Amino acid sequence: MSVNDELTSVQRCLDDLYRSVGRLEQQMGGGGLDIRRVRTAADHLRESLALLRETATAPTAPRESELVTISDTPYDTTLWTDADDEGLGARGRHAP
């Protein structure tokens, strides 16, 4: 099955769940904490499926090569004129 077919199948199941929760809510009364938690969970599933459907149907841009070319030329040494030697401390200073 294609992704779209799978999403449609999940949507149908979720719709059935939503209807069943509605019937259960009517039988048990809608004020109980447990039934509200089930309703909230069903709502979250519905929102998550909508986000998943958007992601699945969004056009994917072709990815450029992830390779980055690094030049063999040496770096400009003036970039580090104010930097300390890592792990060796600052120039001209000594440990106490």
HUMOVEN-V675779 format. One record per run of one state. SS is the DSSP state (helix for helix, strand for strand, loop for the rest). FROM is the first residue (numbers start at 0). TO is the last residue. If there is no record, write none. Layout:
((SS/FROM/TO) (SS/FROM/TO))
This chain:
((loop/0/1) (helix/2/27) (loop/28/31) (helix/32/56) (loop/57/75) (helix/76/79) (loop/80/83) (strand/84/84) (loop/85/87) (strand/88/88) (loop/89/95))
